[in-house]
Amino acid sequence: MISCLTINLTAVNKIAAQPRSYTGYLVRGLIYTLLRLSNPELAEKLHQEKGSPASFSIKPPHTLQEKLCLYHREIPENAYFTITATFLREDLPQILCHSLLNLQGEIPLGSGKATINEILLQQVTPQHLQEAEAIEKFSIQFITPTFFRVHIPKAVRRAEQVRVLPLPDPVHLFTNLYNTWNSYLKPKFSSDYLEWLQQHPILISRLKNIKTHRYYEHPVKGVFAIGFTGTAYYSLAEDTYDRKMARITHQLLKMAEHTNVGGNRTAGYGWITFKALPPDKGREASNKGELH
């Protein structure tokens, strides 16, 4: 079960991120603060988790007026804004809601404060995500900085090393989503999908407005994360096309719109939207002949 907690707020005063940082880190700090209020042991456990997909992700402060507007660096005084936290553990939303109620309508956010206008909880079932058709072409807009961790095994070098890949590589993207799904959702996907990905069956056909960004989590210590934003267009190669795998790809994309993708999801990295695109006419005619 995926639970999406949306909090609509109004800034009491200006809320600013640290120099060279961004507001997603403030929201992550808020989530851990709320968890500590009700269950400090769980908060510490989640904070120390390494090596597996995080059990929650956030979407940084934003507004939805005529178009999506992100508050990257600061939120002006009296501004109306929204933050969203998505949970893959069923116990976390209840803990967060309990802590929010105890705050009596006002939350600390960085050096500022915001009043709570509305709290909404939406649940998304795996069954809903499974209502997906096989796709052949799609685009992904990477709204917030995105990167993928590349693990170099000990067999290659003496000590295991992790590199950062700030590129919309489809193999790393869908491997990451596969691992997230299988860590928390059921039914799990078989390893056949990973074997299919090794054939590089998902191709990048076009890139648009790809830019890299560097935000500092700890500016004084020099701790930062690099990610890319922009739009990537993908198509599934004809010589490796498999309708079952194409359907799983669509399911993973539907999940990703809620859970984000890549690294640093708990700080709002990897927020995406996707769009399924019309198939090529030749492929479409071929597929119609396969359906019963």
KESE-893025 format. One record per residue (C-alpha): residue number from 1; residue in one letter; x, y, z. Coordinates in nm, 3 decimals, decimal comma, padded with zeros to 5 digits. Each point is the difference from the previous one (the first is absolute). Example, Ala and Ser with C-alpha at 12.3 -4.5 7.8 and 13.67 -1.06 7.14 Angstrom:
<resi:1	resn:A	px:01,230	py:-00,450	pz:00,780>
<resi:2	resn:S	px:00,137	py:00,344	pz:-00,066>
This chain:
<resi:1	resn:M	px:00,000	py:00,000	pz:00,000>
<resi:2	resn:I	px:00,121	py:00,349	pz:-00,088>
<resi:3	resn:S	px:-00,120	py:00,285	pz:00,223>
<resi:4	resn:C	px:00,034	py:00,361	pz:-00,114>
<resi:5	resn:L	px:-00,028	py:00,266	pz:00,271>
<resi:6	resn:T	px:-00,062	py:00,348	pz:-00,142>
<resi:7	resn:I	px:00,030	py:00,302	pz:00,230>
<resi:8	resn:N	px:-00,120	py:00,341	pz:-00,117>
<resi:9	resn:L	px:00,169	py:00,283	pz:00,191>
<resi:10	resn:T	px:00,044	py:00,376	pz:00,028>
<resi:11	resn:A	px:00,340	py:00,144	pz:00,088>
<resi:12	resn:V	px:-00,016	py:00,206	pz:00,321>
<resi:13	resn:N	px:00,333	py:00,162	pz:-00,090>
<resi:14	resn:K	px:00,262	py:-00,048	pz:-00,269>
<resi:15	resn:I	px:00,130	py:-00,358	pz:-00,003>
<resi:16	resn:A	px:00,347	py:-00,026	pz:-00,150>
<resi:17	resn:A	px:00,231	py:-00,292	pz:-00,068>
<resi:18	resn:Q	px:00,365	py:00,016	pz:00,096>
<resi:19	resn:P	px:00,237	py:00,171	pz:-00,246>
<resi:20	resn:R	px:00,049	py:-00,214	pz:-00,314>
<resi:21	resn:S	px:-00,259	py:-00,247	pz:00,133>
<resi:22	resn:Y	px:-00,369	py:-00,044	pz:-00,083>
<resi:23	resn:T	px:-00,331	py:-00,037	pz:00,176>
<resi:24	resn:G	px:-00,029	py:-00,377	pz:-00,051>
<resi:25	resn:Y	px:00,252	py:-00,047	pz:00,280>
<resi:26	resn:L	px:-00,221	py:00,210	pz:00,230>
<resi:27	resn:V	px:-00,297	py:-00,228	pz:-00,068>
<resi:28	resn:R	px:00,208	py:-00,312	pz:00,067>
<resi:29	resn:G	px:00,103	py:00,154	pz:00,332>
<resi:30	resn:L	px:-00,367	py:00,065	pz:00,077>
<resi:31	resn:I	px:-00,094	py:-00,364	pz:-00,069>
<resi:32	resn:Y	px:00,266	py:-00,128	pz:00,239>
<resi:33	resn:T	px:-00,104	py:00,259	pz:00,261>
<resi:34	resn:L	px:-00,361	py:-00,118	pz:-00,019>
<resi:35	resn:L	px:00,105	py:-00,365	pz:00,024>
<resi:36	resn:R	px:00,216	py:00,071	pz:00,307>
<resi:37	resn:L	px:-00,294	py:00,163	pz:00,178>
<resi:38	resn:S	px:-00,194	py:-00,327	pz:-00,004>
<resi:39	resn:N	px:00,262	py:-00,271	pz:-00,048>
<resi:40	resn:P	px:00,363	py:00,110	pz:00,040>
<resi:41	resn:E	px:00,138	py:-00,354	pz:-00,033>
<resi:42	resn:L	px:-00,171	py:-00,049	pz:-00,338>
<resi:43	resn:A	px:00,117	py:00,343	pz:-00,118>
<resi:44	resn:E	px:00,360	py:-00,086	pz:00,082>
<resi:45	resn:K	px:-00,030	py:-00,342	pz:-00,167>
<resi:46	resn:L	px:-00,134	py:00,153	pz:-00,322>
<resi:47	resn:H	px:00,270	py:00,266	pz:00,007>
<resi:48	resn:Q	px:00,274	py:-00,262	pz:00,024>
<resi:49	resn:E	px:-00,140	py:-00,232	pz:-00,270>
<resi:50	resn:K	px:00,252	py:-00,067	pz:-00,275>
<resi:51	resn:G	px:00,011	py:-00,224	pz:-00,305>
<resi:52	resn:S	px:-00,373	py:-00,034	pz:-00,067>
<resi:53	resn:P	px:-00,258	py:00,231	pz:-00,158>
<resi:54	resn:A	px:-00,128	py:00,258	pz:00,248>
<resi:55	resn:S	px:-00,347	py:-00,066	pz:00,136>
<resi:56	resn:F	px:-00,115	py:00,358	pz:-00,061>
<resi:57	resn:S	px:00,056	py:00,284	pz:-00,243>
<resi:58	resn:I	px:-00,107	py:00,362	pz:-00,013>
<resi:59	resn:K	px:-00,093	py:00,263	pz:-00,254>
<resi:60	resn:P	px:00,151	py:00,338	pz:00,097>
<resi:61	resn:P	px:-00,204	py:00,318	pz:00,061>
<resi:62	resn:H	px:-00,202	py:00,091	pz:-00,308>
<resi:63	resn:T	px:-00,316	py:00,163	pz:-00,124>
<resi:64	resn:L	px:-00,244	py:-00,112	pz:-00,268>
<resi:65	resn:Q	px:-00,156	py:00,310	pz:-00,153>
<resi:66	resn:E	px:00,012	py:00,043	pz:-00,376>
<resi:67	resn:K	px:00,305	py:-00,227	pz:-00,001>
<resi:68	resn:L	px:00,225	py:-00,177	pz:00,247>
<resi:69	resn:C	px:00,228	py:00,241	pz:00,186>
<resi:70	resn:L	px:00,276	py:-00,126	pz:00,231>
<resi:71	resn:Y	px:00,141	py:00,194	pz:00,294>
<resi:72	resn:H	px:00,361	py:-00,109	pz:-00,046>
<resi:73	resn:R	px:00,181	py:00,240	pz:00,232>
<resi:74	resn:E	px:-00,259	py:00,175	pz:00,215>
<resi:75	resn:I	px:-00,372	py:00,037	pz:00,067>
<resi:76	resn:P	px:-00,121	py:00,362	pz:00,027>
<resi:77	resn:E	px:-00,191	py:00,120	pz:00,303>
<resi:78	resn:N	px:-00,376	py:-00,067	pz:-00,029>
<resi:79	resn:A	px:00,052	py:-00,230	pz:-00,300>
<resi:80	resn:Y	px:-00,241	py:-00,289	pz:-00,039>
<resi:81	resn:F	px:00,185	py:-00,325	pz:-00,081>
<resi:82	resn:T	px:-00,022	py:-00,377	pz:00,007>
<resi:83	resn:I	px:00,232	py:-00,279	pz:00,108>
<resi:84	resn:T	px:-00,064	py:-00,370	pz:-00,060>
<resi:85	resn:A	px:00,146	py:-00,302	pz:00,175>
<resi:86	resn:T	px:-00,046	py:-00,346	pz:-00,150>
<resi:87	resn:F	px:00,036	py:-00,308	pz:00,219>
<resi:88	resn:L	px:00,058	py:-00,363	pz:-00,093>
<resi:89	resn:R	px:-00,040	py:-00,119	pz:00,360>
<resi:90	resn:E	px:-00,354	py:-00,013	pz:00,134>
<resi:91	resn:D	px:00,092	py:00,113	pz:00,353>
<resi:92	resn:L	px:00,167	py:00,329	pz:-00,094>
<resi:93	resn:P	px:-00,305	py:00,208	pz:-00,109>
<resi:94	resn:Q	px:-00,177	py:-00,060	pz:00,331>
<resi:95	resn:I	px:00,309	py:00,106	pz:00,196>
<resi:96	resn:L	px:00,039	py:00,318	pz:-00,206>
<resi:97	resn:C	px:-00,368	py:00,093	pz:00,027>
<resi:98	resn:H	px:00,008	py:-00,051	pz:00,377>
<resi:99	resn:S	px:00,300	py:00,233	pz:00,031>
<resi:100	resn:L	px:-00,158	py:00,262	pz:-00,229>
<resi:101	resn:L	px:-00,314	py:00,010	pz:00,216>
<resi:102	resn:N	px:00,212	py:00,057	pz:00,312>
<resi:103	resn:L	px:00,163	py:00,306	pz:-00,159>
<resi:104	resn:Q	px:-00,331	py:00,189	pz:00,024>
<resi:105	resn:G	px:-00,004	py:00,136	pz:-00,352>
<resi:106	resn:E	px:00,354	py:00,135	pz:-00,039>
<resi:107	resn:I	px:00,320	py:-00,173	pz:-00,111>
<resi:108	resn:P	px:00,368	py:00,101	pz:00,014>
<resi:109	resn:L	px:00,173	py:-00,001	pz:-00,337>
<resi:110	resn:G	px:00,365	py:00,098	pz:00,004>
<resi:111	resn:S	px:00,035	py:00,341	pz:00,164>
<resi:112	resn:G	px:-00,366	py:00,085	pz:-00,067>
<resi:113	resn:K	px:-00,349	py:-00,123	pz:00,075>
<resi:114	resn:A	px:-00,312	py:-00,085	pz:-00,198>
<resi:115	resn:T	px:-00,365	py:-00,045	pz:00,093>
<resi:116	resn:I	px:-00,183	py:-00,313	pz:-00,107>
<resi:117	resn:N	px:-00,302	py:00,066	pz:-00,222>
<resi:118	resn:E	px:-00,086	py:-00,355	pz:-00,104>
<resi:119	resn:I	px:00,126	py:-00,357	pz:00,032>
<resi:120	resn:L	px:-00,096	py:-00,256	pz:-00,263>
<resi:121	resn:L	px:00,081	py:-00,372	pz:-00,003>
<resi:122	resn:Q	px:-00,028	py:-00,198	pz:-00,322>
<resi:123	resn:Q	px:00,067	py:-00,371	pz:-00,033>
<resi:124	resn:V	px:00,111	py:-00,174	pz:-00,319>
<resi:125	resn:T	px:-00,026	py:-00,377	pz:-00,020>
<resi:126	resn:P	px:00,225	py:-00,227	pz:-00,206>
<resi:127	resn:Q	px:-00,317	py:-00,115	pz:-00,174>
<resi:128	resn:H	px:-00,054	py:00,353	pz:-00,129>
<resi:129	resn:L	px:00,356	py:00,013	pz:-00,132>
<resi:130	resn:Q	px:-00,049	py:-00,335	pz:-00,171>
<resi:131	resn:E	px:-00,275	py:00,154	pz:-00,215>
<resi:132	resn:A	px:00,261	py:00,088	pz:-00,259>
<resi:133	resn:E	px:00,028	py:-00,091	pz:-00,367>
<resi:134	resn:A	px:00,316	py:-00,097	pz:-00,182>
<resi:135	resn:I	px:00,169	py:00,315	pz:-00,130>
<resi:136	resn:E	px:00,244	py:00,061	pz:-00,282>
<resi:137	resn:K	px:00,097	py:00,367	pz:00,028>
<resi:138	resn:F	px:-00,010	py:00,241	pz:00,291>
<resi:139	resn:S	px:00,151	py:00,320	pz:00,134>
<resi:140	resn:I	px:00,113	py:00,083	pz:00,353>
<resi:141	resn:Q	px:00,030	py:00,349	pz:00,139>
<resi:142	resn:F	px:00,253	py:00,011	pz:00,281>
<resi:143	resn:I	px:-00,138	py:00,286	pz:00,208>
<resi:144	resn:T	px:00,256	py:00,000	pz:00,282>
<resi:145	resn:P	px:00,368	py:-00,101	pz:-00,019>
<resi:146	resn:T	px:00,044	py:-00,371	pz:-00,062>
<resi:147	resn:F	px:00,297	py:-00,233	pz:00,023>
<resi:148	resn:F	px:00,066	py:-00,371	pz:00,023>
<resi:149	resn:R	px:00,256	py:-00,182	pz:00,213>
<resi:150	resn:V	px:00,233	py:-00,233	pz:-00,187>
<resi:151	resn:H	px:00,152	py:-00,269	pz:00,222>
<resi:152	resn:I	px:00,345	py:-00,124	pz:-00,099>
<resi:153	resn:P	px:00,042	py:-00,349	pz:00,154>
<resi:154	resn:K	px:00,303	py:-00,127	pz:00,186>
<resi:155	resn:A	px:00,071	py:-00,232	pz:-00,292>
<resi:156	resn:V	px:00,092	py:00,309	pz:-00,204>
<resi:157	resn:R	px:00,194	py:00,185	pz:00,271>
<resi:158	resn:R	px:00,121	py:-00,089	pz:00,349>
<resi:159	resn:A	px:-00,256	py:00,212	pz:00,183>
<resi:160	resn:E	px:-00,359	py:00,037	pz:-00,113>
<resi:161	resn:Q	px:-00,058	py:00,346	pz:-00,146>
<resi:162	resn:V	px:-00,311	py:00,200	pz:-00,085>
<resi:163	resn:R	px:-00,007	py:00,247	pz:-00,288>
<resi:164	resn:V	px:-00,269	py:00,253	pz:-00,083>
<resi:165	resn:L	px:-00,158	py:00,002	pz:-00,347>
<resi:166	resn:P	px:-00,190	py:00,326	pz:-00,070>
<resi:167	resn:L	px:-00,142	py:-00,121	pz:-00,331>
<resi:168	resn:P	px:-00,342	py:-00,143	pz:-00,107>
<resi:169	resn:D	px:00,142	py:-00,345	pz:-00,071>
<resi:170	resn:P	px:-00,294	py:-00,242	pz:-00,041>
<resi:171	resn:V	px:00,177	py:-00,309	pz:00,137>
<resi:172	resn:H	px:00,088	py:00,169	pz:00,330>
<resi:173	resn:L	px:-00,337	py:00,177	pz:00,014>
<resi:174	resn:F	px:-00,212	py:-00,314	pz:-00,031>
<resi:175	resn:T	px:00,235	py:-00,214	pz:00,211>
<resi:176	resn:N	px:-00,051	py:00,257	pz:00,277>
<resi:177	resn:L	px:-00,379	py:-00,012	pz:-00,040>
<resi:178	resn:Y	px:00,001	py:-00,382	pz:-00,011>
<resi:179	resn:N	px:00,192	py:-00,010	pz:00,329>
<resi:180	resn:T	px:-00,237	py:00,250	pz:00,162>
<resi:181	resn:W	px:-00,309	py:-00,197	pz:-00,106>
<resi:182	resn:N	px:00,139	py:-00,335	pz:00,113>
<resi:183	resn:S	px:00,109	py:00,145	pz:00,335>
<resi:184	resn:Y	px:-00,350	py:00,113	pz:00,098>
<resi:185	resn:L	px:-00,276	py:-00,102	pz:-00,243>
<resi:186	resn:K	px:-00,160	py:-00,328	pz:-00,100>
<resi:187	resn:P	px:-00,018	py:-00,203	pz:-00,211>
<resi:188	resn:K	px:00,373	py:00,025	pz:-00,060>
<resi:189	resn:F	px:00,143	py:00,000	pz:-00,349>
<resi:190	resn:S	px:00,228	py:-00,287	pz:-00,100>
<resi:191	resn:S	px:00,365	py:00,046	pz:-00,088>
<resi:192	resn:D	px:-00,100	py:-00,051	pz:-00,364>
<resi:193	resn:Y	px:-00,056	py:00,376	pz:-00,017>
<resi:194	resn:L	px:00,358	py:00,073	pz:00,106>
<resi:195	resn:E	px:00,128	py:-00,251	pz:-00,254>
<resi:196	resn:W	px:-00,208	py:00,173	pz:-00,267>
<resi:197	resn:L	px:00,148	py:00,338	pz:00,099>
<resi:198	resn:Q	px:00,352	py:-00,132	pz:-00,060>
<resi:199	resn:Q	px:-00,085	py:-00,013	pz:-00,371>
<resi:200	resn:H	px:-00,041	py:00,381	pz:00,005>
<resi:201	resn:P	px:-00,356	py:-00,032	pz:-00,133>
<resi:202	resn:I	px:-00,100	py:00,357	pz:00,092>
<resi:203	resn:L	px:00,166	py:00,260	pz:-00,221>
<resi:204	resn:I	px:00,038	py:00,375	pz:00,040>
<resi:205	resn:S	px:-00,141	py:00,161	pz:-00,313>
<resi:206	resn:R	px:00,028	py:00,366	pz:00,098>
<resi:207	resn:L	px:00,104	py:00,228	pz:00,287>
<resi:208	resn:K	px:-00,139	py:00,346	pz:00,070>
<resi:209	resn:N	px:00,128	py:00,271	pz:00,237>
<resi:210	resn:I	px:00,222	py:-00,236	pz:00,200>
<resi:211	resn:K	px:00,188	py:00,196	pz:00,265>
<resi:212	resn:T	px:00,203	py:-00,098	pz:00,306>
<resi:213	resn:H	px:-00,040	py:00,154	pz:00,345>
<resi:214	resn:R	px:00,208	py:-00,013	pz:00,316>
<resi:215	resn:Y	px:-00,166	py:00,048	pz:00,339>
<resi:216	resn:Y	px:00,183	py:-00,015	pz:00,333>
<resi:217	resn:E	px:-00,149	py:-00,196	pz:00,287>
<resi:218	resn:H	px:00,274	py:00,127	pz:00,233>
<resi:219	resn:P	px:00,159	py:00,310	pz:-00,161>
<resi:220	resn:V	px:00,266	py:00,038	pz:00,272>
<resi:221	resn:K	px:00,109	py:-00,365	pz:-00,026>
<resi:222	resn:G	px:-00,021	py:00,012	pz:-00,380>
<resi:223	resn:V	px:-00,252	py:-00,288	pz:-00,024>
<resi:224	resn:F	px:-00,200	py:00,032	pz:-00,321>
<resi:225	resn:A	px:-00,196	py:-00,199	pz:-00,257>
<resi:226	resn:I	px:-00,002	py:00,054	pz:-00,377>
<resi:227	resn:G	px:-00,306	py:-00,078	pz:-00,206>
<resi:228	resn:F	px:-00,150	py:00,077	pz:-00,339>
<resi:229	resn:T	px:-00,336	py:00,144	pz:-00,104>
<resi:230	resn:G	px:-00,171	py:00,013	pz:-00,339>
<resi:231	resn:T	px:-00,195	py:-00,232	pz:-00,228>
<resi:232	resn:A	px:00,105	py:-00,330	pz:-00,154>
<resi:233	resn:Y	px:-00,186	py:-00,188	pz:-00,273>
<resi:234	resn:Y	px:00,026	py:-00,378	pz:-00,010>
<resi:235	resn:S	px:-00,105	py:-00,279	pz:-00,234>
<resi:236	resn:L	px:00,009	py:-00,377	pz:00,039>
<resi:237	resn:A	px:00,224	py:-00,172	pz:-00,257>
<resi:238	resn:E	px:-00,183	py:-00,221	pz:-00,247>
<resi:239	resn:D	px:00,250	py:-00,288	pz:00,012>
<resi:240	resn:T	px:-00,044	py:-00,045	pz:00,379>
<resi:241	resn:Y	px:-00,364	py:00,105	pz:00,032>
<resi:242	resn:D	px:-00,194	py:-00,210	pz:00,251>
<resi:243	resn:R	px:-00,358	py:00,094	pz:00,086>
<resi:244	resn:K	px:00,026	py:-00,131	pz:00,357>
<resi:245	resn:M	px:00,317	py:00,200	pz:00,066>
<resi:246	resn:A	px:-00,150	py:00,306	pz:-00,167>
<resi:247	resn:R	px:-00,298	py:-00,025	pz:00,232>
<resi:248	resn:I	px:00,224	py:-00,029	pz:00,307>
<resi:249	resn:T	px:00,189	py:00,308	pz:-00,124>
<resi:250	resn:H	px:-00,329	py:00,190	pz:-00,006>
<resi:251	resn:Q	px:-00,087	py:-00,117	pz:00,353>
<resi:252	resn:L	px:00,338	py:00,115	pz:00,131>
<resi:253	resn:L	px:-00,049	py:00,342	pz:-00,159>
<resi:254	resn:K	px:-00,341	py:00,036	pz:00,166>
<resi:255	resn:M	px:00,159	py:-00,082	pz:00,335>
<resi:256	resn:A	px:00,287	py:00,243	pz:-00,063>
<resi:257	resn:E	px:-00,233	py:00,299	pz:-00,027>
<resi:258	resn:H	px:-00,081	py:-00,058	pz:00,367>
<resi:259	resn:T	px:00,330	py:-00,130	pz:00,137>
<resi:260	resn:N	px:00,259	py:00,196	pz:-00,204>
<resi:261	resn:V	px:00,303	py:-00,170	pz:-00,156>
<resi:262	resn:G	px:00,372	py:-00,030	pz:00,065>
<resi:263	resn:G	px:00,199	py:00,121	pz:00,301>
<resi:264	resn:N	px:-00,086	py:00,258	pz:00,266>
<resi:265	resn:R	px:-00,374	py:-00,058	pz:-00,039>
<resi:266	resn:T	px:-00,048	py:00,089	pz:00,369>
<resi:267	resn:A	px:00,116	py:00,354	pz:-00,085>
<resi:268	resn:G	px:-00,225	py:00,038	pz:-00,301>
<resi:269	resn:Y	px:00,240	py:-00,109	pz:-00,272>
<resi:270	resn:G	px:-00,137	py:-00,204	pz:-00,291>
<resi:271	resn:W	px:-00,351	py:00,148	pz:-00,026>
<resi:272	resn:I	px:-00,130	py:-00,100	pz:-00,342>
<resi:273	resn:T	px:-00,307	py:-00,002	pz:-00,218>
<resi:274	resn:F	px:-00,032	py:-00,224	pz:-00,304>
<resi:275	resn:K	px:-00,215	py:-00,017	pz:-00,309>
<resi:276	resn:A	px:-00,069	py:-00,305	pz:-00,214>
<resi:277	resn:L	px:00,043	py:00,094	pz:-00,367>
<resi:278	resn:P	px:-00,183	py:-00,142	pz:-00,305>
<resi:279	resn:P	px:00,179	py:-00,301	pz:-00,151>
<resi:280	resn:D	px:00,142	py:-00,006	pz:-00,350>
<resi:281	resn:K	px:-00,259	py:-00,098	pz:-00,258>
<resi:282	resn:G	px:00,185	py:-00,313	pz:-00,108>
<resi:283	resn:R	px:00,042	py:-00,127	pz:00,358>
<resi:284	resn:E	px:-00,362	py:00,085	pz:00,084>
<resi:285	resn:A	px:-00,131	py:-00,209	pz:-00,289>
<resi:286	resn:S	px:00,225	py:-00,290	pz:00,101>
<resi:287	resn:N	px:-00,119	py:00,011	pz:00,360>
<resi:288	resn:K	px:-00,364	py:00,001	pz:-00,101>
<resi:289	resn:G	px:00,061	py:-00,326	pz:-00,176>
<resi:290	resn:E	px:00,139	py:-00,151	pz:00,324>
<resi:291	resn:L	px:-00,302	py:00,084	pz:00,215>
<resi:292	resn:H	px:-00,280	py:-00,249	pz:00,057>
